[in-house]
Each structure stands twice: as C-alpha cells, then as structure tokens.
C-alpha cells in the first residue's frame, strides 16, 4: 500500500483537500540535489486545515481525480510555525 505524507495547500472543496508532496532527487551526473513536487486531490473526512501535515494512502477511486484518503493529521508544517495560530483558530471554528 502506498503511504504519502504532505502539506495541505487548498481546502476550498467539500470533503476534498489538495495536498503537496515534495521529494528530494539527486542528479545522476552532477550529484546536485533538487526538489520535485506533486499535488494530489485527497478525500478528507477528518477535517484538515490549510498548512497542516497529513498522511494519506491509496484507496478505491472516489471520483475522477480522488484515489487517496487522509488517514492521519500530523500537525502544522515545520516551516510554517507562523501559521500555527491561524490553524488553531480554524480548528476552533469547527
């Protein structure tokens, strides 16, 4: 089973979150490291908020683009400690 970890970047759809997964690659010849990112449409029944780190897995297709579901909310992204207050306010609203 494929398990990914990423950051929620959009929560504008009902029961759907756009999650970005970044991975680090090394160039075969020059040995330089660079990032590649991909956005996944993920089924969200746990109520995540933009800026949170989530863990998601493959599941049966829910719609044309949604073939993933969120399993666990890990917390606020490390680089976005400034968003921590904003995320806490969003969670309290729900």
SULHUDA-V222979 format. One record per backbone hydrogen bond with DSSP energy under -1.0 kcal/mol. NH is the residue of the N-H (numbers start at 0). CO is the residue of the C=O. If there is no record, write none. Layout:
nh:NH co:CO
nh:NH co:CO
This chain:
nh:3 co:55
nh:5 co:53
nh:6 co:19
nh:7 co:51
nh:8 co:17
nh:9 co:17
nh:16 co:41
nh:17 co:9
nh:18 co:39
nh:19 co:6
nh:20 co:37
nh:22 co:35
nh:24 co:33
nh:26 co:31
nh:30 co:26
nh:33 co:24
nh:35 co:22
nh:37 co:20
nh:39 co:18
nh:41 co:16
nh:42 co:67
nh:43 co:14
nh:50 co:7
nh:51 co:48
nh:52 co:74
nh:53 co:5
nh:54 co:71
nh:55 co:3
nh:56 co:68
nh:57 co:1
nh:58 co:66
nh:61 co:65
nh:62 co:65
nh:68 co:56
nh:69 co:42
nh:70 co:54
nh:71 co:54
nh:73 co:52
nh:74 co:52
nh:76 co:50
nh:82 co:79
nh:83 co:80
nh:86 co:82
nh:87 co:83
nh:88 co:84
nh:89 co:85
nh:90 co:86
nh:91 co:87
nh:92 co:88
nh:93 co:89
